[in-house]
């Protein structure tokens, strides 16, 4: 019993020590609800219209032969970038060289005939003036001279035609662009009447994007366009997150598609790095106006109820105020506020689910929270 009695004070002291709260326990809420805040700022925000679009070449040409003959050379590689005037293929030029020689020979023959006819005409005119020959014979000789002159003009036409065919035997690129897959091989006989063609060339720089917007938005595009303003068009990837390139609006279609209630727009883009490819699907955004000096708040701070739109503003005493706001425009992570906030107000962007009017908070800046998230953990 004595041993048991001796242990009793020790046990009692241990229980008392365990049951007493540690210093500061129960005071976790004294620091306030942890939230992340960001300050509103002043800035410009663009008003955009978005639409689904497709990258479309400004020019697509199927190259055909303009003369008949054997294809003796293919001077391009599939996928090659060519410039306007570059040699693509050659057709056997020898038949056209023969035609040119024949036409030049015929012209030389007719020129000799004309010269003889002109000499005879001069003699006949002299004899007629002396009354030796009748005037009718002079007139007949004059007609012979005119006939010879007409033959020479025809011969010149044959020469020009042969030279043109000789030029057509060298097939050159009509535009600058990218060569597609070869449609016919060297050694084949090609004809001007062939429907297949030799190759298709697609212009890649510049390139166009054709996209659609709702018919209700046509007026917001036409007004600046008719005033001579060059509207900016941005092309985004399929997910709409990464901007591929920027260009300018070329034109608006002349009618609305009644089946879809949309109108087509075409933008032009420089494409030196081939960021856009023909028939590529893109998300297009066109800048139609800009809100100047707007109060901009993070979109994450905007809360909605069936009755109102509001934000939680952290006041100087570390309590939050539920403040009703009027939103003018939302674009991604930024929202332009029409009324309810001023520049520099601290709004809660994370932790709003634990808040109500007057809640005391422990606020961290958004940039500090981001730094803490990327900072490596401390060594244990």
C-alpha positions in Angstrom: 0.0 0.0 0.0 2.9 2.3 0.8 4.3 1.7 -2.7 0.9 2.5 -4.2 0.5 5.6 -2.1 3.9 6.8 -3.2 3.0 6.6 -6.9 -0.3 8.5 -6.5 1.1 12.0 -6.5 3.2 11.3 -9.6 0.2 10.1 -11.6 -2.0 12.9 -10.4 0.6 15.5 -11.5 1.0 13.8 -15.0 -2.8 13.9 -15.5 -2.9 17.5 -14.5 -0.1 18.3 -16.9 -1.8 16.5 -19.8 -5.2 18.1 -19.2 -4.1 21.6 -19.0 -4.1 23.4 -22.5 -0.8 24.5 -24.0 0.0 28.1 -24.2 -1.8 29.8 -27.1 -4.1 26.8 -27.7 -7.6 27.8 -28.8 -6.1 31.1 -30.1 -5.6 29.9 -33.7 -8.5 32.1 -34.9 -7.0 35.2 -33.2 -4.9 35.6 -36.3 -7.9 35.5 -38.6 -8.9 33.4 -41.5 -5.9 32.9 -43.9 -6.7 34.4 -47.3 -4.8 35.5 -50.4 -5.4 39.0 -51.6 -4.5 41.1 -54.6 -4.7 44.8 -55.2 -6.9 46.3 -57.9 -5.0 48.4 -60.5 -5.6 50.9 -63.2 -5.1 49.9 -66.8 -6.4 49.5 -70.3 -8.5 46.4 -71.3 -9.3 45.4 -74.8 -12.8 44.5 -75.9 -12.5 41.3 -78.1 -14.8 39.3 -80.3 -13.9 35.6 -80.6 -14.7 33.1 -83.3 -13.7 29.8 -84.7 -11.5 30.0 -87.8 -9.4 28.2 -90.3 -6.0 29.2 -91.7 -6.5 29.7 -95.5 -3.9 30.4 -98.1 -4.3 33.7 -99.9 -3.4 31.9 -103.2 -3.5 28.3 -104.2 -2.4 27.4 -107.7 -2.4 24.1 -109.6 0.4 24.4 -112.1 -0.5 23.1 -115.6 1.5 22.8 -118.8 0.4 25.2 -121.5 1.9 23.1 -124.3 2.0 19.4 -125.2 5.2 17.5 -125.0 7.5 15.2 -123.0 8.4 16.2 -119.5 12.2 16.1 -119.5 13.0 17.7 -116.2 11.4 18.2 -112.8 13.3 21.0 -111.1 11.6 21.1 -107.7 11.6 19.0 -104.6 8.4 18.2 -102.8 7.8 20.6 -99.9 10.2 23.1 -101.3 9.7 26.8 -100.8 9.8 28.5 -104.2 9.7 32.1 -105.3 7.7 33.6 -108.2 9.5 32.8 -111.5 11.5 29.9 -110.2 11.9 27.0 -112.7 9.6 24.1 -111.8 9.8 21.8 -114.9 10.9 21.7 -118.5 9.1 20.2 -121.5 11.1 19.0 -124.6 11.7 22.3 -126.4 12.9 20.8 -129.8 9.5 20.7 -131.5 9.0 24.4 -130.8 12.5 25.2 -131.9 11.7 23.5 -135.2 8.5 25.5 -135.5 10.3 28.7 -134.9 12.9 27.9 -137.6 10.1 27.1 -140.1 8.3 30.3 -139.3 11.4 32.4 -139.6 12.2 30.8 -143.0 8.7 31.4 -144.3 9.0 35.0 -143.3 12.3 35.4 -145.1 10.7 33.9 -148.2 7.7 36.3 -148.1 9.9 39.2 -147.5 11.8 38.5 -150.7 8.4 38.2 -152.5 7.4 41.5 -151.1 10.6 43.2 -152.2 10.1 41.9 -155.8 6.5 43.0 -155.8 7.5 46.5 -154.6 10.1 46.7 -157.4 7.5 45.7 -160.0 5.1 48.2 -158.6 7.7 51.0 -159.0 8.3 50.0 -162.7 4.6 49.8 -163.5 3.9 53.2 -161.9 6.7 54.7 -164.1 5.3 53.1 -167.2 1.8 54.1 -166.4 2.9 57.7 -165.9 4.4 57.6 -169.5 1.1 56.1 -170.8 2.6 52.8 -171.7 0.7 50.6 -169.2 -2.9 50.8 -168.2 -3.7 52.0 -164.6 -5.6 48.7 -163.9 -2.3 46.8 -164.1 -0.7 49.2 -161.6 -3.6 48.7 -159.2 -3.3 44.9 -159.5 0.4 45.1 -158.7 -0.4 47.3 -155.7 -2.8 44.6 -154.4 0.0 42.0 -154.8 2.3 44.2 -152.7 -0.4 44.5 -150.0 -0.9 40.7 -150.1 2.8 40.1 -149.6 2.8 42.5 -146.6 -0.1 40.6 -145.1 1.7 37.3 -145.5 4.7 38.8 -143.6 2.5 39.8 -140.7 1.1 36.3 -140.6 4.6 34.9 -140.6 5.5 37.2 -137.7 2.5 35.8 -135.8 3.8 32.3 -136.4 7.2 33.3 -135.2 5.8 34.9 -132.0 3.6 31.8 -131.4 6.6 29.5 -131.7 8.7 31.7 -129.4 5.8 31.7 -126.9 5.5 27.9 -127.0 9.3 27.8 -126.5 8.8 29.9 -123.5 6.0 27.8 -122.2 8.3 24.7 -122.4 9.9 26.2 -119.3 7.3 26.0 -116.5 7.9 28.5 -113.8 6.2 29.2 -110.5 3.4 31.8 -110.8 3.5 32.6 -107.1 5.8 32.4 -104.1 4.9 29.5 -101.8 5.3 25.9 -100.8 5.3 23.1 -103.3 3.1 20.2 -102.6 3.5 16.6 -103.7 4.5 15.9 -107.3 1.5 14.9 -109.4 3.4 13.6 -112.5 6.8 12.2 -113.0 9.6 13.0 -115.5 9.3 11.2 -118.8 5.5 11.4 -119.1 3.8 13.1 -122.0 1.9 16.1 -120.8 -0.9 18.0 -122.5 -2.3 21.5 -122.1 -5.8 19.8 -121.7 -4.7 17.7 -118.7 -6.9 18.3 -115.7 -4.5 16.9 -113.1 -1.7 19.4 -113.3 2.0 19.0 -112.4 1.9 20.3 -108.8 0.0 22.5 -106.4 1.7 25.6 -104.9 0.3 27.1 -101.7 1.1 30.7 -100.6 2.1 30.6 -96.9 3.4 34.1 -96.3 1.2 36.1 -95.8 -1.6 33.7 -94.9 -5.2 34.4 -94.1 -7.5 33.2 -91.3 -11.2 33.0 -92.1 -13.4 33.0 -88.9 -17.0 33.8 -87.9 -18.6 36.1 -85.4 -22.3 36.4 -84.4 -24.4 38.7 -86.5 -25.2 40.9 -83.5 -21.5 41.8 -83.4 -21.2 42.9 -87.0 -21.8 46.6 -86.2 -18.9 46.8 -83.7 -16.6 45.6 -86.4 -17.9 47.6 -89.3 -17.9 51.0 -87.6 -14.1 51.1 -87.0 -13.4 49.3 -90.3 -15.3 51.9 -92.3 -13.4 54.6 -90.4 -10.1 53.3 -91.7 -9.0 51.7 -88.4 -6.8 48.6 -88.8 -8.3 46.1 -86.4 -5.9 43.6 -84.8 -6.7 39.9 -85.0 -5.0 37.4 -82.8 -4.8 33.7 -83.7 -4.8 31.2 -80.8 -4.3 27.4 -80.7 -7.1 24.9 -80.5 -7.3 25.2 -76.7 -7.4 29.0 -76.9 -4.6 29.4 -74.5 -1.4 30.0 -76.5 -1.3 32.9 -79.0 0.2 31.8 -82.3 0.5 35.1 -84.1 -1.1 38.5 -84.7 -2.4 40.1 -87.8 -4.9 42.6 -89.2 -8.4 42.4 -90.4 -8.7 42.4 -94.2 -12.4 42.4 -94.8 -15.9 41.3 -93.8 -18.1 39.1 -95.9 -21.0 40.8 -97.8 -23.8 38.7 -96.2 -24.8 36.9 -93.1 -25.2 33.1 -93.1 -28.9 32.7 -92.3 -28.4 29.0 -91.3 -25.9 29.9 -88.5 -26.5 33.6 -87.8 -22.9 34.4 -88.3 -20.8 36.4 -90.7 -17.3 35.5 -92.1 -14.3 37.7 -91.5 -10.8 37.4 -93.0 -7.6 38.4 -91.4 -4.1 38.6 -92.9 -1.1 37.3 -91.0 2.7 37.4 -91.7 3.8 33.8 -91.6 7.6 33.8 -92.0 8.1 31.1 -89.4 5.2 29.0 -90.7 3.4 29.2 -87.4 0.1 28.8 -89.3 -0.5 26.0 -91.8 -3.2 25.8 -94.4 -6.5 24.4 -93.1 -5.2 24.6 -89.5 -8.0 25.2 -86.9 -7.5 28.3 -84.8 -9.4 30.5 -82.3 -9.5 34.0 -83.6 -9.9 37.1 -81.4 -10.4 40.6 -82.9 -9.8 43.7 -80.9 -12.7 46.1 -81.6 -12.3 48.7 -78.8 -10.2 49.5 -75.7 -11.4 50.5 -72.2 -9.0 53.2 -71.0 -7.9 53.7 -67.4 -10.3 51.0 -66.1 -10.2 49.7 -62.5 -9.1 46.1 -63.1 -9.5 43.3 -60.5 -8.6 39.7 -60.7 -11.4 37.6 -62.0 -11.0 35.1 -59.1 -12.2 37.8 -56.7 -15.6 38.2 -58.4 -18.3 36.3 -56.5 -21.9 35.8 -57.7 -25.2 35.2 -56.1 -28.7 35.3 -57.7 -29.1 38.8 -56.2 -25.8 40.5 -56.8 -22.2 40.4 -57.8 -19.7 41.2 -55.0 -16.1 41.0 -53.8 -14.5 40.8 -50.4 -12.4 43.8 -49.7 -9.8 43.7 -46.8 -10.0 46.8 -44.8 -7.2 48.4 -42.7 -8.3 46.6 -39.5 -7.9 43.2 -41.2 -11.6 42.6 -41.5 -13.4 42.0 -44.8 -16.2 44.0 -46.3 -18.7 42.4 -48.7 -18.9 45.0 -51.4 -21.3 44.9 -54.3 -19.7 45.7 -57.7 -20.8 46.2 -61.3 -18.7 44.3 -63.8 -18.0 45.9 -67.2 -15.9 43.3 -68.9 -14.2 40.1 -68.1 -11.2 38.8 -70.2 -9.4 35.8 -68.8 -7.9 36.5 -65.4 -8.8 40.2 -65.5 -12.1 41.9 -64.9 -12.9 45.6 -65.6 -15.0 47.0 -62.8 -17.6 49.7 -63.7 -18.4 50.6 -60.1 -17.8 49.5 -56.5 -14.0 49.4 -56.3 -11.2 51.9 -56.4 -7.6 51.5 -57.5 -5.5 50.0 -54.7 -8.3 48.1 -53.0 -7.2 44.7 -51.6 -9.6 42.0 -52.7 -9.7 38.4 -51.7 -8.9 35.9 -54.4 -8.4 32.7 -52.4 -10.2 31.6 -49.2 -13.5 33.3 -49.9 -15.6 30.3 -48.9 -14.8 30.9 -45.2 -15.7 34.6 -45.2 -18.7 36.7 -44.3 -19.2 40.3 -43.6 -16.7 41.5 -40.9 -14.6 38.3 -40.7 -11.1 38.9 -39.4 -8.5 37.6 -41.8 -4.8 37.0 -42.1 -3.9 38.2 -45.6 -1.0 37.3 -47.9 -0.3 38.9 -51.1 -0.8 36.9 -54.3 2.8 37.3 -55.4 4.0 36.2 -52.0 1.8 33.2 -52.0 3.1 32.3 -55.5 6.7 32.6 -54.2 5.9 30.4 -51.3 4.4 27.8 -53.6 7.6 27.6 -55.7 10.1 27.9 -52.8 11.7 24.5 -52.0 10.8 23.0 -48.6 13.1 23.6 -45.6 15.4 20.8 -44.5 13.9 18.7 -41.7 
